[in-house]
Amino acid sequence: MRALTILLLLLSLSACARPVGDFDRIKADNIYDEILPKIETKKDANAEIALSLNLTDEEKEMHNRVWRYLISPHAEKWFFNIASEWQRTRLIAMDSKKFAIDEYYNYLRTQKFSSSKTRYNAIAREIEADIKLSPAVFRAICAVKEIDRRRNIAVYSIASASEAEIAAVKKRQIENEIFINWFIRALRYRYDSYSFALDRLLIETPHEEARIVDARLSEMIIVVNSAENENFCNENLLPTYSGGDATISSRLKTNPFSNQIIYKK
């Protein structure tokens, strides 16, 4: 009953995203770092995810880097914020929520921008941030994969390693893979949300600024594909972000700003 009461209280605070610090890294927060994990510890003491092994510096870095992609401090109405926190503390199942790609667009179109063109600029800035910060996430994930490799070698090479230690190493690997999969899933979700928003804005308020968003999305899909293929240790596959307008071919099938008149059949 007490846990339910706290959950109801947290629901009333659901509009508040987790605090974010420099470079969009998570800040310490009592609700997210103390209350939610304690509820989960009592709720599921036999969870399959290990909580006993000390985190390495590499794992802490990965958690902080990945978490930036699981929240949307610029758009508190994205449900992804709250669902991610609940999943992180295992209050809901990892894949229990199907995230709707129209949430970002619904948020964006309700904001009072001074110009309809400014919405395109807002999307472009968000995509640029996702692209610019992705190499650091890839490096962090690559480092954690190396840590998991070393742990695995160590636990099977040391004769005195216990069954409990072997089980803990396996469970920590599972936990790390979950964080990595969260990043992959969140990156795809953000790309699909930005794409959906651009398509809708092209119909609603067709402006030349759409070209910039289109170019950024053409760069972002390279990051998404690299993540989905788990090429985390090869930064050469990532785009070198230059801020240009047309360095990569358009993702649109036709150019809506050409002089050609297209009639729908």
Backbone bond lengths (Angstrom), bond angles and torsions (degrees), N, CA, C in turn:
res aa  C-N    CA-C-N  psi(-1)  N-CA   C-N-CA  omega(-1)  CA-C   N-CA-C  phi
1 M - - - 1.459 - - 1.520 110.62 -
2 R 1.350 115.55 -42.16 1.463 119.20 -179.80 1.526 110.85 -62.98
3 A 1.340 115.91 -41.49 1.462 119.08 178.76 1.520 110.96 -63.09
4 L 1.339 116.34 -38.59 1.462 120.42 179.12 1.520 110.29 -64.06
5 T 1.329 116.24 -40.40 1.462 120.41 178.95 1.519 111.01 -61.28
6 I 1.336 115.78 -42.75 1.465 119.56 179.95 1.516 110.72 -66.06
7 L 1.332 116.30 -38.53 1.460 119.94 178.32 1.517 111.08 -62.79
8 L 1.338 116.72 -40.79 1.453 120.07 177.94 1.522 110.64 -63.61
9 L 1.314 115.94 -37.11 1.460 119.77 176.26 1.519 110.71 -63.98
10 L 1.336 115.82 -41.93 1.458 119.56 180.00 1.516 111.32 -65.50
11 L 1.336 116.35 -33.14 1.456 119.49 176.53 1.517 111.11 -60.35
12 S 1.324 115.75 -38.17 1.460 119.30 179.96 1.517 111.51 -67.94
13 L 1.359 116.34 -19.10 1.456 121.32 179.15 1.514 112.00 -101.91
14 S 1.323 117.57 9.42 1.462 121.18 -170.71 1.509 113.39 -65.00
15 A 1.329 118.35 -17.97 1.461 119.77 178.60 1.516 111.47 -75.61
16 C 1.330 117.68 -10.38 1.459 121.74 -177.22 1.524 109.46 -95.62
17 A 1.322 116.69 117.65 1.461 120.21 178.94 1.516 109.51 -76.85
18 R 1.325 115.74 159.40 1.462 120.69 178.40 1.520 109.12 -60.40
19 P 1.351 118.94 138.90 1.459 121.42 -179.71 1.522 111.31 -59.14
20 V 1.332 115.62 139.45 1.455 121.44 -178.64 1.518 108.85 -123.98
21 G 1.344 116.83 137.39 1.454 120.84 -178.03 1.512 111.99 -105.46
22 D 1.334 116.54 -147.52 1.452 121.85 -178.76 1.519 110.94 -61.96
23 F 1.331 115.38 142.26 1.463 122.53 -179.99 1.530 111.69 55.02
24 D 1.327 116.14 30.59 1.464 122.35 177.20 1.518 113.24 61.23
25 R 1.343 118.22 24.45 1.459 120.38 174.10 1.522 108.83 -80.47
26 I 1.324 116.43 151.41 1.458 120.05 -177.69 1.512 110.84 -70.75
27 K 1.326 116.04 146.36 1.457 122.66 174.80 1.527 109.17 -98.61
28 A 1.325 115.20 158.11 1.465 119.68 173.79 1.520 108.70 -65.40
29 D 1.337 115.55 137.68 1.458 119.55 -178.30 1.521 108.29 -149.34
30 N 1.330 117.35 130.17 1.454 122.16 -173.87 1.523 112.23 -61.26
31 I 1.332 117.26 -44.27 1.472 120.54 -177.74 1.515 110.75 -63.00
32 Y 1.337 115.37 -48.97 1.450 119.46 -174.37 1.531 113.35 -77.85
33 D 1.338 116.47 -33.61 1.459 119.20 -174.42 1.522 114.18 -95.72
34 E 1.335 117.82 -18.81 1.454 120.86 -176.78 1.528 112.61 -115.98
35 I 1.328 116.28 -57.32 1.467 120.22 -172.50 1.520 112.08 -67.83
36 L 1.346 116.96 -52.87 1.462 119.39 -176.79 1.528 112.43 -61.31
37 P 1.337 119.73 -46.62 1.469 118.13 178.16 1.519 113.53 -61.63
38 K 1.347 118.17 -34.86 1.464 120.15 179.95 1.523 110.69 -68.22
39 I 1.338 116.06 -39.11 1.469 119.12 175.93 1.510 109.43 -59.73
40 E 1.337 115.94 -44.28 1.456 119.65 -177.73 1.512 111.63 -67.56
41 T 1.326 117.76 -38.58 1.463 120.48 179.80 1.519 110.96 -59.01
42 K 1.350 116.77 -41.89 1.459 120.48 178.69 1.522 111.12 -73.02
43 K 1.325 115.60 -33.44 1.456 120.32 -175.22 1.521 111.83 -72.37
44 D 1.328 116.42 -37.62 1.461 119.21 -172.28 1.526 109.99 -143.16
45 A 1.316 116.12 72.13 1.462 120.72 -176.84 1.519 111.59 -68.01
46 N 1.332 117.60 -18.83 1.456 121.18 -177.80 1.520 111.89 -104.57
47 A 1.342 116.94 25.77 1.464 120.26 -179.56 1.519 110.20 -58.58
48 E 1.334 116.47 149.64 1.451 120.96 -176.21 1.525 112.86 -78.64
49 I 1.320 116.70 -5.41 1.456 119.59 -178.84 1.523 108.96 -94.74
50 A 1.329 116.89 127.10 1.454 120.82 -176.12 1.518 111.12 -71.28
51 L 1.324 115.71 135.90 1.453 121.25 175.74 1.518 111.06 -120.42
52 S 1.334 117.17 6.63 1.459 120.89 -171.74 1.522 113.51 -93.15
53 L 1.334 118.67 -33.00 1.456 120.78 -178.03 1.528 110.45 -70.60
54 N 1.319 116.20 139.38 1.456 120.00 174.47 1.527 109.73 -66.33
55 L 1.326 115.85 140.97 1.461 120.33 176.87 1.525 109.71 -76.83
56 T 1.310 116.30 138.54 1.462 120.40 172.84 1.524 109.09 -79.29
57 D 1.325 115.61 166.08 1.466 119.62 175.76 1.524 110.11 -59.19
58 E 1.324 116.05 -37.07 1.467 120.20 -179.35 1.526 111.41 -64.65
59 E 1.331 116.23 -40.04 1.465 119.73 179.69 1.530 111.59 -68.52
60 K 1.328 116.06 -40.23 1.466 119.30 176.69 1.523 110.65 -61.95
61 E 1.328 115.62 -41.49 1.465 119.87 179.46 1.528 110.54 -63.35
62 M 1.330 116.94 -43.25 1.456 120.16 178.83 1.520 111.13 -61.81
63 H 1.324 117.24 -44.97 1.464 120.85 179.36 1.523 110.66 -57.11
64 N 1.318 116.50 -46.90 1.458 120.14 -178.83 1.520 111.84 -65.20
65 R 1.325 116.09 -42.00 1.462 120.06 -179.13 1.526 112.09 -67.90
66 V 1.321 115.76 -44.16 1.467 119.96 -178.95 1.514 110.86 -66.02
67 W 1.342 115.77 -37.09 1.467 118.51 -173.61 1.509 113.21 -60.83
68 R 1.311 116.70 -28.12 1.464 120.50 178.75 1.532 110.90 -58.68
69 Y 1.323 117.36 -32.73 1.459 121.43 -178.59 1.529 112.79 -84.75
70 L 1.321 116.17 -10.45 1.464 119.61 -179.11 1.521 112.11 -95.13
71 I 1.309 116.94 -4.72 1.457 120.39 178.99 1.522 109.38 -125.14
72 S 1.308 116.21 165.52 1.451 121.43 -179.95 1.519 109.03 -136.51
73 P 1.322 117.83 77.52 1.459 119.74 -177.26 1.511 113.31 -61.65
74 H 1.335 117.22 -20.94 1.454 121.08 178.87 1.521 111.93 -82.90
75 A 1.321 117.43 -12.20 1.469 120.51 -175.62 1.515 109.13 -144.53
76 E 1.334 115.61 82.16 1.457 120.11 -173.86 1.526 112.67 -63.45
77 K 1.310 117.30 -18.71 1.453 119.20 -177.64 1.526 112.36 -82.83
78 W 1.340 117.53 -4.91 1.459 118.38 171.96 1.524 106.74 -66.29
79 F 1.301 118.45 126.75 1.462 121.11 179.24 1.518 111.17 -67.88
80 F 1.326 116.72 -18.49 1.457 120.88 -176.23 1.521 111.41 -55.91
81 N 1.340 117.53 -34.96 1.473 120.88 179.76 1.521 111.36 -53.13
82 I 1.329 115.38 -61.56 1.458 121.24 -172.54 1.519 111.03 -69.29
83 A 1.318 117.08 -41.51 1.460 120.12 -179.43 1.519 110.83 -61.49
84 S 1.328 117.05 -37.82 1.450 120.34 179.77 1.521 111.61 -65.38
85 E 1.327 116.62 -41.36 1.462 119.66 178.27 1.529 110.66 -63.82
86 W 1.313 115.93 -41.52 1.467 119.08 -179.33 1.524 110.57 -67.32
87 Q 1.329 116.30 -36.29 1.454 119.21 177.63 1.523 110.89 -70.11
88 R 1.337 116.78 -39.22 1.458 120.15 -179.60 1.512 110.98 -59.79
89 T 1.323 117.37 -38.88 1.457 121.41 -179.76 1.529 111.18 -92.93
90 R 1.332 115.04 8.37 1.465 122.44 176.09 1.532 113.34 59.94
91 L 1.328 116.18 34.26 1.461 119.68 173.62 1.520 110.77 -81.68
92 I 1.325 117.03 -21.56 1.452 121.07 172.56 1.520 107.60 -134.03
93 A 1.311 116.45 161.58 1.460 120.72 -177.07 1.526 110.42 -65.66
94 M 1.333 115.93 154.71 1.452 121.12 -175.65 1.527 113.16 -58.40
95 D 1.292 117.88 -38.40 1.458 121.17 -176.57 1.527 111.87 -118.49
96 S 1.321 116.30 32.07 1.461 118.75 -174.16 1.524 112.98 -83.02
97 K 1.333 117.88 -8.82 1.452 120.29 -177.72 1.518 110.20 -123.19
98 K 1.335 115.69 125.04 1.449 121.08 173.92 1.525 107.52 -91.53
99 F 1.317 116.42 116.11 1.450 119.97 -174.35 1.529 110.57 -84.18
100 A 1.310 116.48 128.81 1.457 122.66 -177.82 1.522 109.85 -82.53
101 I 1.323 117.40 128.37 1.458 120.74 -175.67 1.522 112.42 -75.80
102 D 1.319 118.64 -5.54 1.462 119.97 178.54 1.525 112.93 -88.95
103 E 1.342 117.70 -3.74 1.460 120.62 -176.81 1.531 111.85 -62.05
104 Y 1.319 116.70 -43.10 1.468 119.99 -178.51 1.526 110.82 -65.62
105 Y 1.314 116.25 -43.97 1.475 119.72 178.72 1.514 110.69 -62.44
106 N 1.321 117.41 -42.36 1.466 120.76 179.10 1.525 110.71 -60.97
107 Y 1.324 115.26 -39.19 1.469 118.97 176.11 1.524 110.63 -65.77
108 L 1.338 115.00 -47.39 1.460 120.97 -173.05 1.525 111.74 -61.98
109 R 1.303 117.54 -44.19 1.471 120.19 -174.70 1.518 112.74 -73.77
110 T 1.318 118.49 -14.61 1.466 120.51 178.33 1.525 112.57 -90.74
111 Q 1.346 117.13 -8.55 1.454 120.16 -179.76 1.519 110.46 -78.91
112 K 1.321 115.89 145.11 1.462 122.05 -176.44 1.531 110.24 -88.16
113 F 1.312 116.06 82.92 1.452 120.89 176.51 1.525 109.71 -83.62
114 S 1.326 115.74 150.19 1.464 120.14 -179.38 1.520 111.88 -69.29
115 S 1.323 116.04 -23.82 1.461 121.03 179.84 1.518 109.31 -144.45
116 S 1.326 115.96 146.92 1.464 119.12 178.28 1.523 110.99 -65.39
117 K 1.334 116.49 -22.67 1.461 120.07 178.11 1.529 111.79 -71.88
118 T 1.328 115.63 -25.42 1.457 120.63 -176.18 1.518 111.65 -65.47
119 R 1.318 117.60 -27.15 1.471 119.74 178.37 1.525 110.72 -61.21
120 Y 1.319 116.50 -39.56 1.462 119.70 176.94 1.527 110.47 -62.32
121 N 1.328 116.25 -42.16 1.464 120.07 179.49 1.525 110.97 -62.63
122 A 1.336 116.12 -36.77 1.463 120.24 179.56 1.527 110.50 -64.36
123 I 1.325 116.99 -44.33 1.472 120.39 178.48 1.521 110.04 -62.75
124 A 1.334 116.48 -44.87 1.464 120.47 -178.70 1.518 111.10 -58.69
125 R 1.329 117.20 -41.22 1.468 120.16 -179.83 1.522 111.58 -64.49
126 E 1.337 116.36 -40.01 1.460 119.76 179.57 1.529 111.06 -65.45
127 I 1.319 116.30 -42.38 1.464 120.08 179.54 1.522 110.35 -65.79
128 E 1.329 116.69 -42.43 1.456 121.09 179.01 1.526 110.95 -57.82
129 A 1.324 116.09 -42.76 1.468 119.99 179.20 1.524 110.96 -63.19
130 D 1.340 116.44 -42.14 1.466 120.07 179.26 1.529 110.94 -62.08
131 I 1.330 115.99 -39.87 1.464 119.89 -179.24 1.526 111.02 -70.23
132 K 1.330 116.59 -47.36 1.465 121.13 -175.37 1.528 112.22 -63.26
133 L 1.324 117.55 -35.62 1.458 121.22 -176.49 1.531 113.15 -86.54
134 S 1.321 117.39 -11.56 1.466 120.27 -175.18 1.529 114.20 -65.07
135 P 1.342 120.38 -38.11 1.480 117.69 179.51 1.521 113.44 -58.22
136 A 1.334 117.01 -38.16 1.469 120.20 179.17 1.521 110.91 -65.54
137 V 1.334 117.51 -35.81 1.466 121.16 177.24 1.525 109.82 -67.37
138 F 1.329 116.43 -43.98 1.461 120.19 179.13 1.525 110.58 -59.64
139 R 1.347 116.39 -43.20 1.471 119.46 179.71 1.523 110.86 -63.69
140 A 1.325 116.68 -40.36 1.466 120.72 -179.57 1.524 110.74 -64.83
141 I 1.314 116.85 -42.80 1.467 120.82 179.57 1.522 110.48 -65.94
142 C 1.316 116.45 -41.93 1.468 120.54 178.18 1.518 110.37 -59.65
143 A 1.334 116.74 -41.68 1.469 120.99 179.74 1.518 111.42 -64.09
144 V 1.336 117.34 -38.91 1.461 121.07 179.91 1.523 110.61 -68.84
145 K 1.315 117.19 -37.93 1.456 119.62 177.33 1.527 110.70 -61.94
146 E 1.334 116.04 -34.94 1.468 119.69 176.46 1.524 110.66 -68.87
147 I 1.329 117.09 -38.64 1.466 120.96 176.58 1.526 110.14 -61.40
148 D 1.324 117.06 -44.81 1.464 120.51 178.52 1.522 111.11 -61.40
149 R 1.335 116.41 -38.40 1.470 120.25 178.71 1.527 109.88 -63.43
150 R 1.339 116.74 -44.20 1.466 120.42 -179.15 1.525 110.75 -65.97
151 R 1.327 116.59 -41.94 1.471 119.61 178.91 1.526 110.50 -59.51
152 N 1.306 114.59 -43.77 1.458 119.42 -176.60 1.530 110.64 -63.05
153 I 1.320 116.20 -42.20 1.467 120.05 178.00 1.523 110.65 -64.92
154 A 1.334 115.51 -43.98 1.463 120.02 -177.08 1.521 112.34 -63.02
155 V 1.336 116.56 -47.39 1.455 119.55 -173.38 1.521 111.63 -67.38
156 Y 1.339 117.70 -27.66 1.462 119.48 179.05 1.530 112.66 -94.85
157 S 1.350 116.38 -6.35 1.463 120.02 179.07 1.516 111.97 -98.06
158 I 1.327 116.45 -24.25 1.454 120.35 -178.35 1.529 109.33 -88.54
159 A 1.298 115.60 118.02 1.467 120.61 -174.37 1.526 112.41 -61.94
160 S 1.318 116.68 -30.33 1.461 119.85 -176.08 1.527 113.63 -84.84
161 A 1.346 116.96 1.17 1.465 119.67 -179.62 1.525 109.90 -62.37
162 S 1.322 116.03 130.47 1.464 120.88 -177.95 1.520 111.20 -86.58
163 E 1.321 115.53 166.40 1.465 120.62 176.60 1.535 109.88 -62.46
164 A 1.326 115.59 -35.82 1.469 119.10 179.47 1.520 110.64 -64.68
165 E 1.329 117.54 -39.00 1.464 120.98 178.89 1.526 110.80 -68.18
166 I 1.309 116.39 -39.52 1.465 120.15 177.26 1.531 110.08 -62.22
167 A 1.337 115.81 -44.94 1.461 120.48 179.18 1.523 111.19 -63.71
168 A 1.332 116.77 -39.09 1.469 120.41 -179.56 1.518 111.41 -65.54
169 V 1.335 116.95 -39.13 1.464 121.01 178.18 1.527 110.43 -64.14
170 K 1.324 115.92 -43.47 1.462 119.59 178.72 1.521 111.55 -62.35
171 K 1.329 115.91 -41.23 1.459 120.05 -178.97 1.527 111.53 -69.10
172 R 1.333 116.71 -36.36 1.463 119.00 177.32 1.531 110.63 -66.02
173 Q 1.314 117.02 -36.01 1.457 120.58 176.13 1.529 110.54 -62.54
174 I 1.314 115.11 -38.89 1.467 119.62 177.21 1.525 110.17 -63.31
175 E 1.323 116.11 -44.28 1.466 120.53 -179.95 1.527 110.97 -61.63
176 N 1.326 116.32 -42.77 1.460 119.94 178.90 1.518 111.42 -64.01
177 E 1.319 116.00 -40.57 1.463 119.27 178.69 1.532 111.16 -64.68
178 I 1.318 116.54 -34.27 1.461 120.13 177.63 1.523 110.20 -63.24
179 F 1.324 117.30 -44.84 1.459 120.35 178.31 1.525 110.92 -62.23
180 I 1.314 116.12 -41.99 1.462 119.80 179.04 1.518 110.65 -63.67
181 N 1.324 116.37 -43.58 1.464 119.75 178.95 1.522 111.83 -66.43
182 W 1.331 116.91 -32.12 1.465 119.93 174.04 1.525 110.04 -59.63
183 F 1.329 115.66 -45.10 1.462 120.06 -179.78 1.522 110.76 -61.40
184 I 1.323 116.48 -47.13 1.464 120.63 -179.84 1.525 110.51 -59.35
185 R 1.320 115.37 -46.68 1.466 121.21 -178.71 1.534 110.96 -65.08
186 A 1.328 116.67 -42.66 1.465 120.65 -178.86 1.521 111.14 -67.38
187 L 1.333 116.75 -38.83 1.459 120.66 179.56 1.525 110.41 -62.51
188 R 1.327 116.30 -45.53 1.470 120.26 177.03 1.523 111.29 -63.18
189 Y 1.320 116.13 -41.84 1.461 120.81 179.92 1.526 111.21 -61.26
190 R 1.323 116.28 -42.77 1.458 120.18 -179.97 1.527 110.83 -66.98
191 Y 1.341 116.39 -42.51 1.470 119.56 178.18 1.529 110.94 -61.03
192 D 1.320 116.40 -47.14 1.466 119.82 -179.98 1.525 111.14 -63.06
193 S 1.324 117.10 -36.40 1.467 120.91 179.18 1.519 111.21 -67.48
194 Y 1.333 116.81 -42.65 1.464 120.28 177.81 1.528 110.23 -64.46
195 S 1.326 116.42 -41.88 1.466 120.53 -179.65 1.526 110.82 -62.70
196 F 1.325 115.75 -44.34 1.460 120.53 178.88 1.526 110.04 -60.58
197 A 1.332 116.36 -43.25 1.461 120.53 -179.29 1.527 110.88 -63.79
198 L 1.331 117.07 -42.96 1.468 119.56 178.90 1.520 111.16 -61.73
199 D 1.320 117.46 -45.62 1.462 120.96 -179.88 1.522 111.47 -59.22
200 R 1.323 116.50 -43.27 1.465 120.08 -179.57 1.538 111.58 -67.89
201 L 1.336 115.89 -39.48 1.464 119.15 -179.61 1.523 111.53 -68.73
202 L 1.332 116.84 -31.80 1.459 119.83 176.64 1.521 111.21 -62.65
203 I 1.331 115.83 -31.58 1.458 120.28 177.00 1.525 110.43 -81.27
204 E 1.316 116.18 -40.33 1.458 121.26 -173.78 1.530 112.75 -79.09
205 T 1.328 116.42 -51.35 1.475 121.64 -177.51 1.524 108.72 -137.38
206 P 1.333 119.18 77.76 1.468 122.05 -176.23 1.527 112.34 -71.90
207 H 1.334 115.58 107.31 1.457 121.50 179.44 1.522 109.82 -125.95
208 E 1.340 116.40 159.18 1.454 121.84 179.54 1.530 112.62 -60.75
209 E 1.332 116.03 -24.17 1.465 120.05 -179.69 1.525 111.93 -60.14
210 A 1.326 116.89 -16.86 1.461 120.51 178.23 1.525 111.37 -61.24
211 R 1.328 117.57 -26.37 1.458 121.17 -179.78 1.536 110.72 -60.98
212 I 1.337 115.73 -40.47 1.460 119.84 -178.59 1.527 110.19 -65.41
213 V 1.335 116.61 -45.32 1.462 120.71 178.68 1.522 110.13 -61.40
214 D 1.332 115.63 -42.06 1.451 120.55 179.66 1.522 111.19 -60.56
215 A 1.331 116.95 -42.56 1.465 120.79 178.92 1.530 111.31 -64.85
216 R 1.327 116.14 -40.99 1.462 119.45 179.41 1.528 110.70 -64.82
217 L 1.328 117.28 -40.04 1.463 120.28 179.02 1.525 111.18 -65.17
218 S 1.334 116.68 -34.68 1.460 119.96 178.20 1.520 110.80 -66.32
219 E 1.323 116.84 -28.50 1.461 120.64 174.44 1.523 110.88 -78.61
220 M 1.331 116.47 -40.81 1.462 120.19 -176.27 1.519 112.26 -65.02
221 I 1.325 117.76 -33.78 1.465 119.47 -177.99 1.527 110.51 -64.87
222 I 1.322 117.76 -26.17 1.461 121.01 175.66 1.522 109.80 -65.97
223 V 1.339 116.04 -41.10 1.470 120.75 177.40 1.524 110.01 -64.96
224 V 1.339 115.74 -44.01 1.471 120.54 -179.76 1.521 110.67 -60.31
225 N 1.326 116.67 -47.02 1.466 120.38 -179.04 1.524 111.24 -63.65
226 S 1.324 117.31 -39.67 1.467 120.39 178.49 1.518 111.05 -62.90
227 A 1.343 116.04 -40.45 1.464 120.03 179.17 1.526 110.80 -67.35
228 E 1.324 116.52 -44.71 1.464 119.71 -178.56 1.522 111.88 -66.07
229 N 1.331 116.81 -26.67 1.462 120.76 175.59 1.531 111.60 -89.36
230 E 1.346 115.89 2.10 1.461 123.83 178.82 1.531 112.47 56.30
231 N 1.313 116.10 40.31 1.464 121.26 175.14 1.528 109.56 -91.41
232 F 1.305 115.93 60.90 1.459 120.72 -174.00 1.523 113.44 -79.78
233 C 1.312 117.33 -19.49 1.455 120.05 -175.71 1.526 112.44 -100.38
234 N 1.330 116.87 13.24 1.463 120.94 178.95 1.520 109.32 -129.45
235 E 1.321 116.30 87.01 1.463 120.60 -178.30 1.520 112.40 -68.10
236 N 1.313 117.50 -16.97 1.457 120.05 179.77 1.518 112.08 -63.74
237 L 1.334 116.52 -18.60 1.461 120.02 179.31 1.524 112.22 -80.12
238 L 1.336 116.70 -13.75 1.463 120.35 -178.38 1.524 110.20 -83.38
239 P 1.331 116.96 149.72 1.466 119.58 178.67 1.515 110.67 -69.35
240 T 1.321 116.35 145.17 1.461 121.46 173.52 1.514 107.53 -88.58
241 Y 1.310 115.68 103.18 1.465 119.00 -173.29 1.519 110.41 -71.32
242 S 1.337 116.09 124.42 1.461 121.46 -178.13 1.516 112.62 -116.60
243 G 1.331 117.27 -14.12 1.459 120.08 -179.25 1.511 113.47 83.74
244 G 1.338 116.73 7.64 1.459 119.46 178.90 1.518 111.99 -72.62
245 D 1.336 116.36 173.57 1.458 120.75 -175.60 1.518 113.46 -98.90
246 A 1.311 118.20 -22.98 1.459 117.64 -172.92 1.529 111.16 -148.97
247 T 1.304 118.24 44.77 1.457 121.62 -178.91 1.528 111.65 -79.58
248 I 1.323 115.91 -20.90 1.462 121.06 -178.81 1.521 108.39 -125.15
249 S 1.335 116.12 144.24 1.456 119.81 -177.19 1.520 111.48 -59.51
250 S 1.323 115.24 152.32 1.455 121.37 -175.80 1.517 111.35 -67.83
251 R 1.335 115.58 147.13 1.465 121.89 175.38 1.513 111.30 -87.13
252 L 1.344 117.07 -9.66 1.455 120.99 -179.07 1.524 110.31 -81.18
253 K 1.327 116.52 143.99 1.460 120.94 -179.06 1.526 110.99 -70.02
254 T 1.330 116.97 -34.58 1.463 121.78 178.83 1.515 109.22 -133.25
255 N 1.309 116.57 161.83 1.454 122.10 179.00 1.525 109.33 -93.52
256 P 1.315 119.02 107.79 1.463 121.15 -176.96 1.526 113.08 -69.90
257 F 1.344 117.20 -8.32 1.454 119.70 -176.38 1.530 112.42 -109.11
258 S 1.350 116.16 10.88 1.457 119.51 175.90 1.532 108.90 -80.26
259 N 1.310 115.77 169.15 1.470 120.58 179.79 1.514 112.49 -82.25
260 Q 1.322 115.98 -5.59 1.464 120.06 -178.77 1.514 110.29 -73.13
261 I 1.302 117.28 131.27 1.462 122.28 177.71 1.524 109.45 -91.02
262 I 1.315 116.73 123.42 1.458 121.70 -178.42 1.515 109.66 -108.33
263 Y 1.310 116.05 122.00 1.462 120.54 178.89 1.514 108.85 -103.07
264 K 1.321 115.42 131.33 1.448 120.00 179.78 1.521 109.56 -75.07
265 K 1.301 117.01 128.32 1.470 121.58 -178.37 1.519 111.16 -83.49
